Amino acid sequence: MIDVTFQNIQEAHERIKPFIKQTRVLNFKEIDEVAGCHIYFKCENEQRAQAFKFRGATNAVQSLSDEKAQRGVCPHSSGNHAAALALAAKAIDPTIKIYAGEPLGADDAFRSMIFGQPLPMENPQTVADGLRTSLSERTFSIIKSNVSEILIVEDVLTLKAQELFHEVSGTLIEPSSAVPFAAIIKNKEKFKGKKVGLIISGGNVTHPPAPSL
């Protein structure tokens, strides 16, 4: 397993800079009032392919030698880019606290942190389909070293957060992207009055969320 360093992340940024979009950071007064803090949404749903994963994918492809590129590529996702972002934030400012949100029905990262090593995700049950995969050892290592706490949320709260973001911003986001937003709203006491950065990713949604039950 190769360790990821902040220098690796800086080099990757320079490598992908010509290919990525500079996405917006948005703040909404209505959402701040509900959450009790100041949330700044980094809109990676506006990124090419409508997801921040385009950054990691571009870096991977641009890092290939001509010989390896000729063989083609095969994608696999297990939260590696999100973990790298956590590492980057810590490297910039050690005083930053990093929280992760995870669905109750797919809480392998939460359980892995308690157990001390990666635990496989078996039969995940959550509307956040992008979070049903298991952690890799590398991802778990970065999370363990840099994430202060993993906050668990129920699907009903995730859907409410998705609905609220749609009502206020007019933008549709995937349930997986609404999970950390729901975690902030559920745990207001942790974030009260603070400035919070949150990455929105996943714009591949074609219809508004269903009304909350």
Rosetta blueprint (number, residue, H / E / L):
1 M L
2 I L
3 D L
4 V L
5 T L
6 F H
7 Q H
8 N H
9 I H
10 Q H
11 E H
12 A H
13 H H
14 E H
15 R H
16 I H
17 K L
18 P L
19 F L
20 I L
21 K L
22 Q L
23 T L
24 R L
25 V E
26 L E
27 N L
28 F L
29 K H
30 E H
31 I H
32 D H
33 E H
34 V H
35 A H
36 G L
37 C L
38 H E
39 I E
40 Y E
41 F E
42 K E
43 C E
44 E H
45 N H
46 E H
47 Q L
48 R H
49 A H
50 Q H
51 A L
52 F L
53 K H
54 F H
55 R H
56 G H
57 A H
58 T H
59 N H
60 A H
61 V H
62 Q H
63 S L
64 L L
65 S L
66 D H
67 E H
68 K H
69 A H
70 Q L
71 R L
72 G L
73 V L
74 C L
75 P L
76 H L
77 S L
78 S L
79 G L
80 N H
81 H H
82 A H
83 A H
84 A H
85 L H
86 A H
87 L H
88 A H
89 A H
90 K H
91 A H
92 I H
93 D L
94 P L
95 T L
96 I L
97 K L
98 I L
99 Y E
100 A E
101 G E
102 E E
103 P E
104 L H
105 G H
106 A H
107 D L
108 D H
109 A H
110 F H
111 R H
112 S H
113 M H
114 I H
115 F H
116 G L
117 Q L
118 P L
119 L L
120 P L
121 M L
122 E L
123 N L
124 P L
125 Q L
126 T L
127 V L
128 A L
129 D H
130 G H
131 L H
132 R L
133 T L
134 S L
135 L L
136 S L
137 E H
138 R H
139 T H
140 F H
141 S H
142 I H
143 I H
144 K H
145 S H
146 N H
147 V L
148 S L
149 E E
150 I E
151 L E
152 I E
153 V E
154 E L
155 D H
156 V H
157 L H
158 T H
159 L H
160 K H
161 A H
162 Q H
163 E H
164 L H
165 F H
166 H H
167 E H
168 V H
169 S H
170 G L
171 T L
172 L L
173 I L
174 E L
175 P H
176 S H
177 S H
178 A H
179 V H
180 P H
181 F H
182 A H
183 A H
184 I H
185 I H
186 K H
187 N L
188 K H
189 E H
190 K H
191 F H
192 K L
193 G L
194 K L
195 K E
196 V E
197 G E
198 L E
199 I E
200 I E
201 S L
202 G L
203 G L
204 N L
205 V L
206 T L
207 H L
208 P L
209 P L
210 A L
211 P L
212 S L
213 L L
